[in-house]
Amino acid sequence: MQMLPRLASFRISYIHRLHQKRPIGFRAGLTCTTVMAPPSAAPSEPASGGRRKRARTQTEDPAHDSQTTTTTPPTRRSQRTKLTNTSVPGQTKAVPVKKEDVEEEEEYSKLRKTPWPRAKPKPAKLEDGLDDASPSSSATSASKKVAKQESTLKARETCGFWLMKSEPDAFSYEDLCKHDGPAGWDGVRNHVAKNHLRSMKIGDKAFFYHSNCKEPGIVGVMEITRDPSVDESQFDPQAKYYDPKATTSNPRWYLVHCSPIRKLGRQITLAELRTHSGGALKEMALFRQTRLSVSPVSPAEFQFILDLENKPEGKDTD
């Protein structure tokens, strides 16, 4: 008979919690108890004849709350490092660790330490005719030097003819013919002309041109008989073409040695050469760089000028 009131109070408390929209179940540490008066202390019915009401109260038991506390389940990481309290005060007991959890934790730590894979560099595009292996910087520089030397040699082979000017009062073609052995072509103080001198090689042919005179023009043909060398007149303070900036360790000017081949049958004047400046001699450097004392001549131009020797002066042979 005593269980029926307890069940009834439990049902009323449960319905009351549903009415308050609380989650099903009871909060940890709270218990619902029913305080019932003993039969001897039961209150008497009121005189009005109303229904008898039973006393029902809900209380919190601190002692029971401390004994029935619940904890959240520990995580895998906390299982390895934390210790949980046992029922015996003052003593701790380690929670057993599963082998599967340890292996999974180690694998996760390895993944975190592993660096992210980087994108692979794109392969360099190879030029046509090159090997798959890219050459080193030293090999590339060496190949460039060889190519430059080959181009220089090729240019020198195709440009073996020159025109060299000299004032007849200072050094004429007759002086060249009277000279004992090859004569040095010194006194050049133009950097462009100097570079042309340094490009000459033994066996090159050159026109001897009289300049700064009454009738300038080509008077003879000569040959380069020695390789370019340092012009010693640049170091002599008494020389006409002395250069105080030049030193023996760092010379600035060079010369070549020439020997006469033959004097032309007639002088081919500048005026006659200009009559062909629009035809066979239109690309001749003599007309584009008029003040240059040493200039290159193409093989076709050299042969065309030699053919003018046997033509009447002023006749168009284009």
JOLINNOR-V248150 format. One line per field, one symbol per residue. ss: DSSP state (2 for helix, 1 for strand, 0 for the rest). A space follows every 50 residues. Layout:
ss: ???
This chain:
ss: 02222222222222222220000000000000000000000000000000 00000000000222222000000002222220111000000111000022 22222222222220000000000000000000000022222222222222 22222222001111111000002222220000110000002222222220 00001111111000001111111100001102222000000000000000 00011011111111111112222200000000002222000001111022 222222220000000000
